[in-house]
């Protein structure tokens, strides 16, 4: 099962990543000023990851596919890693849909 990992950036903002069962990072969040806001972001991912229509497929300037997960109001919740192919990106979306809803939340704030 996947897991959300909450950490603190050097600028004291909180962020989370969603890791797949194999430990690979699937999604990374923006920075949040409080831990509570970060946890709300995780809750939003858990809710919105169940709807494939919430995933926006994109291509970076260097041609690598990636995706954003958006909330019901269209705001970007988090962004995927860059992938080598569209098929890999699609697999990433499926992994988020599978792992996010039941993923445990752990803190690595040291």
N, C-alpha and C positions, 0 to 999 in steps of 0.2 A: 504494500500500500504506500502511496505517496505521502509526503509530509510538507507542511508549510514551515519554513524556518524564519523567525523574526530575528533581525540583527540591527545593529546601530552603525550608521555610517560615521566617517571621520568628522562630519559637520554636525554630529549629534542628532541627525534625523533617523527615524526608524524606517526600515524597509522589510519586505518579505520576499522570499523566493518560494516557488513550488518545485519540489524535487520529486522525480519519478522514483519508483521502487529501486531502480538501479543507481540512484543517487545523482542522476543527471538533472541539472536545472532546466525546467521547462518554461517557467515564467518568472519575471522579476517585476516588482512594483516600483512605483515612484517613491520619493522620500516623503515621510509623514512627520509632522512636528511632534506628535504624541504617540505613545504606544497604543492608546485607545483607538485613535484614528487608523492606525495600522491594522489592528484587529478588525475594525469595521471593514477595511479593504479586503481582508481575508474572507470575512462573511459574505461580502459582495461577490467575490470570485466563486465561492462555493455555490451561491445561488445562481449566478449567471452562467457558469460553466456547463450547466445542464441544457442550455439552449444553443444549438449550433449557429443560429442566426446572430448571436452576440459576438461571434468571431469575425474579425475583419482581416482578410488576407491581403498582404502588401508585399512589395518588393523594394529592397534597399537600393541605394544609388549604385552599389557594386553588383546589382543583379541577384542578390541572395534573397530568397523568400523568408518572410516572418509573418507574425500575426499579432494583433491586439485583441484583448478581450474588453468589451465595452459593457457598461451598465445599461439599464433600461432607458436612462436619459441621454445615452450616447456618449457619456464621458468614458475615456480610456481608464480602465482599472489597472491593467498591467500589459506588458509586452513580452513576447517570446524571444528566445535566442534566434540568431540567424541560422538558417538551414542551407544545406547544399543543394536541395532540390525541392520542388513543390510537393512531391510525394512525402518527403521527410517532414515538411511543414504540416501537411495534412495528418500525418501520424502524430505529430506534436499536439495538434488540436484534439485528436481522439484520446491521447494520453491525458490531457487536461480534463476532458469530459469524464474520463474514467476515474482519475485520481483525486481531483479537487473536492468533490462533494463529501467524501468521507475521510479526507486527509487529516491526520493529527496536526496539532500546532505545537512547535517547540521553540524555545527561545535560546539564542546564542548571543547574549548581550555582553559577554566579557570583553 
